[in-house]
């Protein structure tokens, strides 16, 4: 079952995902790492009780079975654990200006950072520096600021709970709540929507719920590329008779047919498991209208049943006992007309009705989503619409049912739990004040949007990044790069070289840190760290590989030493924290809910479950109940009115398209492992533009033509990228797709989601201009 607004791709798209091709790709990356034996051993203990947590995605794992890694996890491990070094000698051979001309792939491919270096503006090179001097320079800059709010403390989602907790404790004792982090650019809308509606900003399901669900609705995600371990859960569910309904703008092969590399038959033969019972490709930004249409079908049928004296099909007992605002929401749904629903969603009433019927026939339903939902102007309202749908039949707080935002980096959820939040709860601050004997700042701090603007306006001066690559992760590349160039000190705590290291104002430091696979030795011996997966399971991680250099330090060690050097009169014994991580966990136990008796809980097989208040039907909302949200369908799907723009540009014969940015299969976040996108049939290319064949031909574009892409925004700044190859693909009319970070320059910094400030990277209005020999004609 599928909608018919797409066309068949002429490219070499595989018939199934996973299988032998996945195994072959895994082995290729392991061999290319230059440490194949070490990495093969690492794979055997990845995501196991006595091993390390995969540095890839945040998907959880069952304890049974033999192997607990996926293709992308293997790539992440091989990419991190390489024998190639980037040391002081490397930097003597390359100026920063020369390095800036290299690709992102080339920069990271050079190997692991192995010693701290400081930028010398006279030579335009990084030079070796002692750890003591590096910490002193950071303290000098921080203590020289006129206000603590002139510093920005950025984090990626890879940092451990221990490092994240110390990092935010230090930042707040220093005096600021400026904690921009990677979740501001991906799942912030999920946190905002869920906190308001169910009282907790996390998903309500656990991994075992996927075995008990009768229906799973997948919105705006491609787990085959971004969360491959999730495919095992979907495959198992499908084989057990669960109906999986997918709403995703592009046809992705993994959600059509998937072969488990751990199944000998599917590995070695053409056989595979059909994943999606129905697959719909809505218009970009049209998911809210599609969900609204499903609800309209359900409420209309419920009303008809009541009129005929038949039983209700919604769960009125649940609604009356556990929710508020149902009547207001029902009125909004009734007033939502089918013409608008079809126009915005790009789907027909019949298709939406078919999806609603699957929902109604299921006793237990899971709704899961990712960045295809969260990176739009109205993402918060869309996720609230998903909550509305689940509340209708009480599909929150029972086995096999619930809400499941699928997070990205391996500990992005744990970072937030540990306090990486520019708007910390008062109770959290009060507990920290008690354990630290220090007042905590009460004013809200900066998210990524406000932090970048503060640097652009030269109000913030110091940037410290605990992992990540903010230069390439953030939108509006020219503006973002300028923001980093305005820093007076740019500190990057990293495993590998990336573009964020090369955008320098006055001073800059690169501080090499341990990877997840490596042994972390401190004064009290080998240490373990902890992470939290997308199902709120907390478990230990302990590396087994010898570090590539004795000059590499753990993130926890680095953060503690920055704090010790900067806060000379602190009541916290920072040295003891880095000597023995159990002391950090003792502090966490006294501050963070659910972590009491932390050390004992960690001994449980597979870690321990933090729990979820909404899953227990405890609603920490203003009303103390779950909240139906009566949002009108948006008047326009984007910040600009694309229909009016199309009419205005008609005389210029310029068609306005909607573009989304996405990852390739050889990519995780901003890390690019290779130039191929196997599941979409792309080889040795990254500057490709996925387009419906009918749209392309109407624009006079043949498959393989080069185009320049320009985004539309209400100011006069031109945002363009050039030389993208036209690539016919199974995508709805009027929609385009291309990889990031190559298309990040097209996303205006001020184009963000309502109330989430998440960049609208999945709904960019653009025009195409045909190019010949890279010259616009």
C-alpha positions as CSV (number, residue, x, y, z in Angstrom):
1,X,0.0,0.0,0.0
2,X,1.5,3.3,-1.0
3,X,0.6,6.8,-2.2
4,X,1.1,7.4,-5.9
5,X,2.6,10.9,-6.0
6,X,6.1,9.6,-6.4
7,X,8.1,8.1,-9.2
8,X,10.5,5.2,-9.4
9,X,14.2,5.9,-9.2
10,X,16.3,4.8,-12.1
11,X,19.4,4.5,-9.9
12,X,20.8,1.3,-8.4
13,X,18.8,1.3,-5.2
14,X,19.1,-2.1,-3.5
15,X,16.2,-4.4,-3.2
16,X,16.7,-4.7,0.6
17,X,18.6,-3.2,3.4
18,X,21.0,-5.0,5.8
19,X,22.1,-8.5,4.8
20,X,25.5,-9.4,3.3
21,X,26.1,-5.8,2.0
22,X,25.9,-4.5,5.5
23,X,28.3,-7.2,6.7
24,X,30.7,-6.4,3.8
25,X,30.6,-2.7,4.6
26,X,31.3,-3.4,8.3
27,X,34.4,-5.5,7.5
28,X,35.7,-2.9,5.0
29,X,35.6,-0.1,7.6
30,X,37.2,-2.4,10.2
31,X,40.1,-3.2,7.8
32,X,40.6,0.4,6.8
33,X,40.9,1.5,10.4
34,X,44.5,0.1,10.4
35,X,43.7,-1.7,13.7
36,X,41.5,-4.5,12.4
37,X,42.3,-7.0,15.1
38,X,41.7,-4.5,17.9
39,X,38.4,-3.3,16.4
40,X,37.1,-6.8,15.8
41,X,37.7,-7.6,19.5
42,X,36.0,-4.3,20.4
43,X,32.9,-5.2,18.3
44,X,32.5,-8.4,20.3
45,X,32.1,-6.4,23.6
46,X,30.2,-3.4,22.3
47,X,27.0,-2.8,24.2
48,X,27.7,-5.7,26.6
49,X,27.7,-5.8,30.4
50,X,31.5,-5.7,30.7
51,X,32.3,-3.7,27.6
52,X,31.7,-0.2,26.3
53,X,28.7,1.6,25.1
54,X,28.7,2.1,21.3
55,X,29.7,5.7,20.5
56,X,27.0,5.8,17.8
57,X,23.2,6.2,18.3
58,X,21.2,6.1,21.5
59,X,19.1,3.0,20.7
60,X,18.9,0.5,23.5
61,X,19.9,-3.2,23.5
62,X,18.5,-6.5,24.8
63,X,20.9,-8.6,26.8
64,X,20.2,-11.8,25.0
65,X,22.0,-12.7,21.8
66,X,25.7,-12.7,20.8
67,X,26.4,-9.6,18.8
68,X,25.2,-6.1,19.8
69,X,26.4,-3.8,17.1
70,X,25.2,-2.6,13.7
71,X,26.9,-1.4,10.6
72,X,27.0,2.3,11.6
73,X,28.2,1.3,15.1
74,X,31.0,-0.6,13.6
75,X,31.9,2.4,11.4
76,X,31.9,4.7,14.5
77,X,34.2,2.3,16.4
78,X,36.6,1.9,13.5
79,X,36.6,5.6,12.8
80,X,37.5,6.4,16.4
81,X,39.9,3.5,17.0
82,X,42.6,4.1,14.3
83,X,46.4,4.1,14.5
84,X,46.7,7.3,12.5
85,X,47.8,10.3,14.6
86,X,47.2,14.1,14.4
87,X,49.9,15.5,16.6
88,X,52.1,18.5,16.8
89,X,54.2,17.3,13.9
90,X,51.0,17.2,11.7
91,X,50.3,20.8,12.6
92,X,53.8,21.9,11.7
93,X,53.1,20.7,8.1
94,X,49.7,22.5,7.7
95,X,48.6,26.0,8.4
96,X,45.0,26.6,9.5
97,X,44.3,28.4,6.3
98,X,45.4,25.3,4.3
99,X,43.4,23.0,6.5
100,X,40.3,25.1,5.9
101,X,40.4,24.3,2.2
102,X,40.1,20.5,2.9
103,X,36.8,18.6,3.1
104,X,35.2,17.5,6.3
105,X,35.9,13.9,5.4
106,X,39.6,14.6,4.8
107,X,40.0,16.5,8.1
108,X,38.6,13.6,10.3
109,X,40.3,11.0,8.2
110,X,43.8,12.2,9.3
111,X,43.5,10.3,12.5
112,X,43.2,10.8,16.3
113,X,44.2,13.9,18.1
114,X,47.0,12.9,20.4
115,X,48.4,16.0,22.2
116,X,47.1,19.4,23.3
117,X,47.9,22.3,20.9
118,X,47.5,26.0,20.9
119,X,46.9,28.3,18.0
120,X,49.7,30.7,17.0
121,X,48.3,33.6,15.0
122,X,51.7,34.7,13.8
123,X,52.5,31.4,12.1
124,X,48.8,30.4,11.5
125,X,49.6,27.0,12.9
126,X,48.7,25.0,16.0
127,X,51.7,24.3,18.2
128,X,52.2,21.9,21.1
129,X,51.3,23.2,24.6
130,X,51.4,21.5,28.0
131,X,48.1,20.6,29.7
132,X,49.0,22.9,32.6
133,X,49.4,25.8,30.2
134,X,46.2,25.0,28.4
135,X,44.2,25.0,31.6
136,X,45.8,28.2,32.7
137,X,44.9,29.9,29.5
138,X,41.3,28.9,29.8
139,X,41.2,30.1,33.4
140,X,42.8,33.4,32.4
141,X,40.2,34.1,29.7
142,X,37.2,33.0,31.9
143,X,38.3,35.0,34.9
144,X,39.0,38.0,32.7
145,X,35.4,38.2,31.4
146,X,33.2,41.1,32.7
147,X,30.3,38.6,33.1
148,X,30.1,34.8,33.3
149,X,27.4,35.1,30.7
150,X,30.0,36.0,28.1
151,X,31.1,32.3,28.1
152,X,29.2,29.5,26.2
153,X,29.6,25.9,27.3
154,X,28.6,23.7,24.3
155,X,28.2,19.9,24.4
156,X,27.6,17.1,21.9
157,X,25.5,14.1,22.9
158,X,28.5,11.7,23.2
159,X,29.8,12.9,26.6
160,X,29.3,10.6,29.5
161,X,27.0,11.3,32.4
162,X,30.0,11.9,34.6
163,X,31.6,14.4,32.3
164,X,28.3,16.2,31.6
165,X,27.5,16.5,35.2
166,X,30.9,17.9,36.1
167,X,30.7,20.2,33.1
168,X,27.4,21.8,34.0
169,X,28.3,21.9,37.7
170,X,31.5,23.9,36.8
171,X,29.6,26.2,34.4
172,X,27.0,27.0,37.0
173,X,29.5,27.5,39.8
174,X,31.3,29.8,37.4
175,X,28.1,31.7,37.1
176,X,26.1,31.0,33.9
177,X,23.4,28.8,32.5
178,X,24.7,29.2,28.9
179,X,24.6,25.5,27.9
180,X,23.9,25.3,24.2
181,X,24.0,21.7,23.0
182,X,23.4,19.5,20.1
183,X,19.9,18.6,21.1
184,X,18.9,22.3,20.5
185,X,19.4,21.4,16.8
186,X,17.6,18.0,16.7
187,X,15.1,16.9,19.3
188,X,14.4,20.2,21.2
189,X,10.9,20.2,19.8
190,X,10.2,16.8,21.3
191,X,11.3,17.9,24.8
192,X,9.1,21.1,24.6
193,X,6.0,19.2,23.3
194,X,6.2,16.3,25.7
195,X,7.0,18.3,28.8
196,X,3.9,20.4,28.2
197,X,1.6,17.6,27.3
198,X,2.6,14.6,29.5
199,X,4.9,16.3,32.0
200,X,8.3,14.7,31.0
201,X,10.4,15.4,28.0
202,X,11.3,11.8,27.2
203,X,9.7,8.9,25.4
204,X,7.4,6.6,27.5
205,X,8.2,3.2,26.0
206,X,10.9,0.7,26.8
207,X,12.5,-1.6,24.2
208,X,10.3,-4.6,25.2
209,X,7.2,-2.6,24.2
210,X,8.1,-3.1,20.6
211,X,7.6,-6.9,21.1
212,X,4.1,-6.2,22.5
213,X,2.8,-3.6,20.0
214,X,0.0,-4.4,17.5
215,X,0.8,-1.4,15.4
216,X,3.8,0.9,15.2
217,X,3.6,4.3,13.4
218,X,7.0,5.5,12.2
219,X,7.1,9.3,11.4
220,X,9.9,11.2,9.7
221,X,12.9,8.9,10.1
222,X,15.2,6.5,8.3
223,X,16.4,4.0,10.9
224,X,18.2,1.9,8.3
225,X,20.8,4.7,8.1
226,X,20.5,6.6,11.3
227,X,19.6,4.0,13.9
228,X,20.3,0.6,12.3
229,X,19.8,-1.3,15.6
230,X,16.2,-0.1,15.6
231,X,15.6,-2.2,12.5
232,X,16.0,-5.3,14.5
233,X,13.1,-4.2,16.7
234,X,11.0,-3.3,13.7
235,X,11.9,-6.6,11.9
236,X,11.0,-8.6,15.0
237,X,7.7,-6.7,15.4
238,X,6.8,-7.2,11.7
239,X,7.5,-10.9,11.9
240,X,5.3,-11.2,14.9
241,X,2.3,-9.7,13.0
242,X,2.6,-6.1,14.2
243,X,1.5,-3.7,11.4
244,X,4.0,-1.0,10.8
245,X,2.8,2.2,9.1
246,X,5.5,4.6,7.8
247,X,5.1,8.3,7.1
248,X,8.4,9.5,5.6
249,X,9.0,12.0,2.8
250,X,11.4,9.7,0.9
251,X,11.1,6.1,0.1
252,X,13.8,4.4,2.2
253,X,14.6,0.8,1.4
254,X,15.2,-0.3,5.1
255,X,11.6,0.6,6.0
256,X,10.4,-1.4,3.0
257,X,12.5,-4.6,3.2
258,X,15.2,-5.4,5.7
259,X,17.5,-8.4,6.1
260,X,19.1,-9.0,9.5
261,X,22.8,-9.7,9.1
262,X,22.4,-12.0,12.1
263,X,19.9,-14.2,10.3
264,X,21.9,-16.7,8.1
265,X,19.0,-17.1,5.6
266,X,18.5,-13.3,5.1
267,X,22.3,-12.8,5.1
268,X,23.1,-15.2,2.4
269,X,20.0,-15.3,0.2
270,X,17.7,-12.6,-1.5
271,X,15.1,-13.1,1.3
272,X,14.2,-10.3,3.6
273,X,11.5,-9.2,6.0
274,X,8.8,-6.7,4.7
275,X,8.8,-4.0,7.3
276,X,6.0,-1.5,6.4
277,X,2.5,-2.7,6.1
278,X,1.8,0.7,4.5
279,X,4.3,3.4,3.4
280,X,3.1,7.0,2.8
281,X,5.3,9.8,1.5
282,X,3.7,13.1,2.8
283,X,4.6,16.5,1.7
284,X,7.5,18.0,3.7
285,X,6.0,19.6,6.8
286,X,2.7,17.8,6.2
287,X,2.8,15.2,9.0
288,X,0.7,17.3,11.4
289,X,-2.1,17.5,8.8
290,X,-1.8,13.7,8.2
291,X,-2.2,13.0,11.9
292,X,-5.0,15.5,12.2
293,X,-6.7,13.6,9.4
294,X,-6.4,10.3,11.2
295,X,-7.9,11.9,14.4
296,X,-10.7,13.3,12.3
297,X,-11.5,9.9,10.9
298,X,-11.5,8.4,14.4
299,X,-13.7,11.1,16.0
300,X,-16.1,11.0,13.1
301,X,-16.5,7.2,13.3
302,X,-16.9,7.5,17.1
303,X,-19.7,10.0,16.7
304,X,-21.4,7.8,14.1
305,X,-21.2,4.8,16.5
306,X,-22.8,6.8,19.3
307,X,-25.6,7.9,17.0
308,X,-26.2,4.3,16.1
309,X,-26.1,3.1,19.7
310,X,-22.8,1.3,19.1
311,X,-19.9,1.2,21.5
312,X,-17.4,4.1,21.5
313,X,-14.1,3.5,19.8
314,X,-12.2,6.0,21.8
315,X,-11.2,5.4,25.4
316,X,-13.5,7.8,27.2
317,X,-12.5,6.4,30.6
318,X,-8.9,7.1,30.1
319,X,-9.7,10.6,28.6
320,X,-11.9,11.6,31.5
321,X,-9.6,10.3,34.2
322,X,-6.2,11.2,32.8
323,X,-6.6,14.2,30.5
324,X,-7.9,17.7,30.1
325,X,-9.0,19.9,27.1
326,X,-10.5,17.1,25.0
327,X,-13.6,19.1,24.1
328,X,-11.6,22.1,22.9
329,X,-9.4,19.8,20.8
330,X,-12.4,17.9,19.4
331,X,-13.8,21.2,18.2
332,X,-10.6,22.1,16.5
333,X,-10.5,18.7,14.7
334,X,-14.2,19.1,13.6
335,X,-13.4,22.5,12.1
336,X,-10.3,21.1,10.2
337,X,-11.5,20.6,6.6
338,X,-10.4,17.8,4.4
339,X,-9.3,20.1,1.7
340,X,-6.7,21.7,3.9
341,X,-5.6,18.3,5.4
342,X,-5.1,16.8,1.9
343,X,-3.4,19.9,0.6
344,X,-0.9,20.2,3.5
345,X,-0.2,16.5,3.9
346,X,0.0,15.7,0.2
347,X,-2.0,12.5,1.0
348,X,-5.6,11.7,0.0
349,X,-8.5,11.3,2.5
350,X,-8.6,7.6,1.6
351,X,-4.9,7.0,2.4
352,X,-5.3,8.8,5.7
353,X,-8.4,6.8,6.5
354,X,-6.6,3.6,5.7
355,X,-3.9,4.6,8.2
356,X,-6.5,5.4,10.8
357,X,-8.1,2.0,10.4
358,X,-4.8,0.3,11.3
359,X,-4.6,2.4,14.4
360,X,-8.2,1.5,15.4
361,X,-7.7,-2.2,14.9
362,X,-4.7,-2.3,17.2
363,X,-4.9,-2.8,20.9
364,X,-1.4,-1.4,21.6
365,X,0.1,1.4,19.4
366,X,3.6,2.9,19.5
367,X,4.3,6.2,17.7
368,X,7.9,6.9,17.0
369,X,9.6,9.8,15.3
370,X,12.9,11.5,14.6
371,X,14.3,14.7,12.9
372,X,11.9,14.5,10.0
373,X,9.4,15.7,12.4
374,X,11.4,17.9,14.7
375,X,13.1,20.3,12.2
376,X,10.1,22.3,11.0
377,X,8.6,25.6,12.0
378,X,5.6,23.9,13.6
379,X,7.4,20.8,15.0
380,X,6.2,21.3,18.6
381,X,2.5,21.4,17.4
382,X,3.1,18.3,15.3
383,X,4.5,16.3,18.2
384,X,1.6,17.5,20.3
385,X,-0.7,16.2,17.6
386,X,1.0,12.8,18.0
387,X,0.3,13.0,21.7
388,X,-3.4,13.8,21.0
389,X,-3.6,10.8,18.8
390,X,-2.2,8.5,21.5
391,X,-4.4,9.9,24.2
392,X,-7.5,9.1,22.2
393,X,-7.3,5.4,23.0
394,X,-5.1,5.5,26.1
395,X,-2.0,4.4,24.3
396,X,0.3,5.9,27.0
397,X,1.1,4.0,30.1
398,X,0.4,0.4,29.0
399,X,2.6,-2.4,27.7
400,X,3.2,-2.3,24.0
401,X,2.1,1.3,23.6
402,X,3.5,4.8,24.0
403,X,5.6,7.6,22.5
404,X,9.1,7.1,21.3
405,X,11.3,10.0,20.1
406,X,14.4,8.4,18.6
407,X,17.4,10.3,19.8
408,X,20.7,10.7,17.9
409,X,24.0,10.6,19.7
410,X,24.6,7.9,22.2
411,X,24.1,9.9,25.4
412,X,22.3,13.0,24.2
413,X,19.4,12.1,26.5
414,X,21.7,11.5,29.4
415,X,23.4,14.9,28.9
416,X,20.0,16.6,29.4
417,X,19.3,14.4,32.5
418,X,22.6,15.5,34.0
419,X,21.7,19.2,33.7
420,X,22.9,20.3,30.2
421,X,20.0,22.6,29.9
422,X,19.8,26.4,29.5
423,X,16.5,26.4,31.5
424,X,17.3,24.3,34.5
425,X,14.5,23.4,36.9
426,X,14.6,25.3,40.3
427,X,14.7,22.0,42.3
428,X,17.7,20.8,40.4
429,X,19.6,24.1,41.0
430,X,18.7,24.0,44.7
431,X,20.1,20.5,45.1
432,X,23.3,21.5,43.3
433,X,23.6,24.6,45.6
434,X,23.5,22.3,48.6
435,X,26.2,19.9,47.5
436,X,28.5,22.5,46.1
437,X,28.0,25.1,48.8
438,X,27.6,27.7,46.1
439,X,24.8,29.8,44.8
440,X,23.5,28.8,41.3
441,X,22.5,31.3,38.6
442,X,18.8,31.5,38.2
443,X,18.4,33.4,34.9
444,X,17.9,31.3,31.8
445,X,20.9,30.9,29.6
446,X,21.6,30.5,25.9
447,X,20.6,27.7,23.5
448,X,22.5,27.3,20.2
449,X,20.5,30.0,18.5
450,X,21.2,32.7,21.2
451,X,24.8,31.6,21.7
452,X,25.6,32.1,18.0
453,X,23.9,35.4,17.9
454,X,25.8,36.5,21.1
455,X,29.1,35.7,19.3
456,X,27.9,37.4,16.1
457,X,27.1,40.5,18.2
458,X,30.4,40.1,20.1
459,X,28.6,39.9,23.4
460,X,29.9,36.4,24.2
461,X,33.7,35.9,24.0
462,X,34.7,32.4,25.1
463,X,33.4,29.1,23.6
464,X,34.2,25.7,25.2
465,X,33.0,22.7,23.3
466,X,32.8,19.3,25.0
467,X,32.8,17.3,21.8
468,X,30.8,17.8,18.6
469,X,31.4,20.0,15.5
470,X,29.2,23.0,16.0
471,X,30.7,24.7,12.9
472,X,29.1,22.1,10.7
473,X,26.2,21.0,12.8
474,X,24.6,24.5,13.1
475,X,22.6,26.2,10.3
476,X,23.5,29.2,8.2
477,X,27.1,28.1,7.7
478,X,28.5,31.6,6.8
479,X,26.9,33.1,9.9
480,X,27.9,30.2,12.1
481,X,31.5,30.3,10.9
482,X,31.6,34.1,11.5
483,X,30.3,33.6,15.0
484,X,33.2,31.2,15.8
485,X,35.7,33.5,14.2
486,X,34.5,36.2,16.6
487,X,35.6,34.2,19.7
488,X,38.4,35.4,21.9
489,X,39.0,31.8,23.0
490,X,37.8,28.7,21.2
491,X,38.4,25.5,23.1
492,X,37.6,22.2,21.5
493,X,37.7,18.9,23.5
494,X,37.7,16.3,20.7
495,X,38.9,12.9,19.5
496,X,39.4,14.0,15.9
497,X,40.1,17.1,13.8
498,X,37.1,19.0,12.5
499,X,36.1,22.4,11.0
500,X,35.2,23.8,14.4
501,X,38.9,23.7,15.3
502,X,39.8,26.0,12.4
503,X,37.6,28.9,13.0
504,X,39.6,31.1,15.3
505,X,39.4,34.5,16.8
506,X,42.1,35.5,19.2
507,X,43.1,32.2,20.9
508,X,42.3,28.6,20.3
509,X,43.0,25.3,22.0
510,X,42.5,21.7,20.8
511,X,42.4,19.3,23.7
512,X,42.5,15.6,22.8
513,X,40.2,13.3,24.8
514,X,39.7,9.5,25.1
515,X,37.2,7.7,22.9
516,X,34.5,5.4,24.2
517,X,36.6,2.2,23.3
518,X,39.7,3.3,25.3
519,X,40.9,2.4,28.8
520,X,40.4,5.3,31.2
521,X,43.1,5.1,33.9
522,X,43.0,7.6,36.8
523,X,44.7,7.7,40.2
524,X,42.4,5.1,41.7
525,X,42.7,2.7,38.7
526,X,40.6,2.0,35.6
527,X,37.3,3.9,35.5
528,X,33.9,3.2,34.0
529,X,31.5,5.9,32.9
530,X,27.7,5.7,32.4
531,X,25.3,6.6,29.6
532,X,21.5,6.8,29.2
533,X,19.8,5.3,26.1
534,X,16.6,6.4,24.4
535,X,14.6,4.2,26.7
536,X,15.9,5.8,30.0
537,X,18.1,2.8,30.7
538,X,21.4,3.8,32.5
539,X,24.3,1.4,32.1
540,X,28.1,1.4,32.5
541,X,30.7,1.6,29.8
542,X,34.3,0.7,30.1
543,X,36.9,0.9,27.3
544,X,39.3,-2.0,26.7
545,X,41.7,-0.5,24.1
546,X,45.0,1.1,25.0
547,X,44.9,4.9,24.2
548,X,47.0,5.9,21.2
549,X,49.0,8.4,23.3
550,X,49.7,8.9,27.0
551,X,48.9,12.6,26.4
552,X,45.2,11.9,25.7
553,X,43.0,12.6,28.7
554,X,39.4,11.7,29.5
555,X,36.7,14.3,29.1
556,X,36.1,14.1,32.9
557,X,39.7,14.7,33.7
558,X,39.8,17.7,31.3
559,X,36.6,19.3,32.7
560,X,37.7,18.8,36.3
561,X,41.1,20.4,35.6
562,X,39.5,23.4,33.9
563,X,37.3,23.8,36.9
564,X,40.1,23.4,39.4
565,X,42.3,25.9,37.7
566,X,39.4,28.5,37.2
567,X,37.6,28.2,40.5
568,X,40.5,28.4,42.9
569,X,38.3,28.8,46.0
570,X,35.7,26.1,45.2
571,X,34.3,23.9,47.9
572,X,34.3,21.0,45.4
573,X,37.4,18.8,45.4
574,X,37.8,18.6,41.7
575,X,40.9,16.5,41.9
576,X,39.2,13.7,43.8
577,X,36.5,13.7,41.2
578,X,38.9,13.0,38.4
579,X,40.8,10.5,40.5
580,X,37.8,8.4,41.2
581,X,34.5,8.6,39.2
582,X,32.5,7.0,42.0
583,X,32.7,10.3,43.8
584,X,31.1,12.0,40.8
585,X,28.3,9.4,40.9
586,X,27.9,10.1,44.6
587,X,27.3,13.8,43.8
588,X,24.8,12.8,41.0
589,X,22.9,10.6,43.5
590,X,22.3,13.7,45.7
591,X,21.2,15.9,42.8
592,X,19.5,14.0,40.0
593,X,16.2,12.3,40.5
594,X,16.3,8.5,39.9
595,X,20.0,8.1,40.6
596,X,19.9,7.4,44.3
597,X,22.1,4.5,45.2
598,X,23.7,4.9,41.8
599,X,26.7,2.6,42.3
600,X,24.6,-0.3,43.5
601,X,22.1,0.0,40.7
602,X,24.8,-0.1,38.1
603,X,25.6,-3.7,39.1
604,X,22.3,-4.8,37.7
605,X,22.5,-6.7,34.4
606,X,21.9,-4.3,31.6
607,X,21.9,-1.3,34.0
608,X,18.8,0.2,35.5
609,X,15.7,1.9,34.4
610,X,15.2,5.5,35.5
611,X,11.4,5.2,35.1
612,X,9.0,7.5,33.4
613,X,6.3,9.4,35.2
614,X,4.0,9.5,32.2
615,X,4.4,5.8,31.6
616,X,3.1,5.4,35.2
617,X,0.2,7.8,34.5
618,X,1.7,10.5,36.7
619,X,1.3,13.7,34.8
620,X,3.7,16.5,36.0
621,X,1.9,19.1,33.9
622,X,0.3,22.3,35.2
623,X,-3.1,20.6,35.3
624,X,-1.6,17.3,36.8
625,X,-3.2,15.5,33.9
626,X,-2.2,14.8,30.3
627,X,-2.9,17.7,28.0
628,X,-4.9,17.6,24.8
629,X,-3.5,20.5,22.8
630,X,-5.9,22.4,20.5
631,X,-3.6,23.7,17.8
632,X,-5.0,25.0,14.6
633,X,-3.4,23.6,11.5
634,X,-0.7,26.1,10.5
635,X,-1.6,28.7,7.9
636,X,1.7,28.1,6.1
637,X,4.1,25.1,6.5
638,X,7.2,27.4,6.5
639,X,8.1,30.8,7.7
640,X,7.4,32.0,4.2
641,X,4.3,31.5,2.1
642,X,5.5,29.2,-0.6
643,X,2.3,29.5,-2.7
644,X,2.6,33.3,-2.8
645,X,6.3,33.0,-3.7
646,X,5.5,30.6,-6.5
647,X,3.0,33.1,-8.0
648,X,5.5,36.0,-7.6
649,X,8.2,34.0,-9.3
650,X,5.9,32.7,-12.1
651,X,7.0,35.5,-14.5
652,X,10.7,34.6,-13.8
653,X,9.8,30.9,-14.5
654,X,11.3,30.1,-11.1
655,X,9.6,27.1,-9.4
656,X,9.8,27.2,-5.5
657,X,10.7,23.8,-4.1
658,X,10.9,22.7,-0.5
659,X,14.2,21.1,0.4
660,X,15.2,18.9,3.4
661,X,18.7,18.2,4.5
662,X,19.5,14.6,5.5
663,X,22.4,12.1,6.2
664,X,23.9,9.7,3.8
665,X,24.4,6.1,4.7
666,X,28.1,6.6,5.1
667,X,27.6,9.4,7.7
668,X,26.7,9.9,11.3
669,X,25.7,13.4,12.3
670,X,28.6,15.6,10.8
671,X,31.0,12.7,10.7
672,X,31.4,11.4,7.1
673,X,32.8,7.9,6.8
674,X,32.7,7.7,3.0
675,X,31.2,9.1,-0.2
676,X,28.6,6.4,-0.8
677,X,24.9,6.2,0.1
678,X,24.3,2.5,-0.6
679,X,20.6,2.5,0.3
680,X,19.8,5.3,-2.1
681,X,22.0,4.1,-4.9
682,X,24.6,6.9,-4.7
683,X,28.2,6.2,-5.3
684,X,31.2,8.5,-4.8
685,X,29.0,11.6,-4.5
686,X,27.8,13.9,-1.8
687,X,26.8,17.0,-3.7
688,X,23.6,15.4,-5.0
689,X,20.0,16.7,-5.2
690,X,17.2,14.2,-4.9
691,X,14.3,15.2,-7.1
692,X,11.1,13.7,-8.6
693,X,11.8,12.9,-12.2
694,X,8.6,14.7,-13.4
695,X,9.7,17.9,-11.5
696,X,13.1,17.7,-13.0
697,X,11.9,17.4,-16.5
698,X,9.5,20.2,-16.1
699,X,12.5,22.3,-15.1
700,X,14.5,21.1,-18.1
701,X,16.8,19.1,-15.9
702,X,18.2,15.7,-16.9
703,X,19.5,13.1,-14.4
704,X,23.1,14.1,-13.8
705,X,22.8,17.8,-14.6
706,X,24.4,20.3,-12.3
707,X,22.4,22.9,-10.5
708,X,22.9,25.8,-8.1
709,X,20.5,25.9,-5.2
710,X,19.4,29.2,-3.6
711,X,17.2,29.5,-0.5
712,X,14.4,32.1,-0.1
713,X,14.3,34.3,3.0
714,X,12.7,37.6,3.9
715,X,16.0,39.5,4.1
716,X,18.3,40.4,1.3
717,X,21.1,38.0,2.2
718,X,21.8,35.4,-0.6
719,X,22.3,31.9,0.6
720,X,23.4,29.5,-2.2
721,X,25.3,26.3,-2.8
722,X,26.6,25.3,-6.2
723,X,27.4,22.3,-8.4
724,X,24.8,19.8,-7.1
725,X,24.1,16.8,-9.3
726,X,20.4,16.1,-10.2
727,X,19.5,12.7,-9.0
728,X,16.1,11.2,-9.8
729,X,14.5,9.7,-6.8
730,X,11.2,8.4,-5.3
731,X,10.1,11.7,-3.6
732,X,6.9,13.6,-3.7
733,X,6.4,16.4,-6.3
734,X,7.7,19.9,-5.2
735,X,10.0,18.4,-2.6
736,X,13.8,18.0,-2.7
737,X,16.5,16.4,-0.5
738,X,20.2,16.8,-0.2
739,X,22.9,16.0,2.4
740,X,24.1,18.1,5.2
741,X,26.4,19.8,6.2
742,X,26.7,20.7,2.5
743,X,23.3,22.3,2.5
744,X,23.5,23.9,5.9
745,X,24.4,27.3,4.2
746,X,20.8,27.4,2.9
747,X,19.1,27.4,6.4
748,X,18.8,30.9,7.7
749,X,19.8,31.2,11.4
750,X,16.5,33.0,12.1
751,X,14.5,30.2,10.5
752,X,13.7,28.0,13.5
753,X,10.9,26.1,15.0
754,X,8.2,27.9,17.1
755,X,9.2,27.7,20.7
756,X,11.9,25.1,20.1
757,X,14.5,27.2,18.2
758,X,15.4,24.1,16.3
759,X,16.6,25.0,12.8
760,X,14.1,24.3,10.0
761,X,16.4,22.0,8.1
762,X,13.6,19.9,6.8
763,X,11.6,22.7,5.2
764,X,13.8,25.1,3.2
765,X,12.2,27.1,0.3
766,X,14.6,27.1,-2.6
767,X,14.9,27.8,-6.3
768,X,17.1,25.8,-8.8
769,X,19.3,27.3,-11.5
770,X,20.8,25.1,-14.1
771,X,24.6,25.3,-14.4
772,X,26.9,24.4,-17.3
773,X,30.6,23.9,-16.6
774,X,29.8,25.3,-13.1
775,X,28.6,28.6,-14.7
776,X,25.1,29.7,-14.2
777,X,23.2,30.2,-17.4
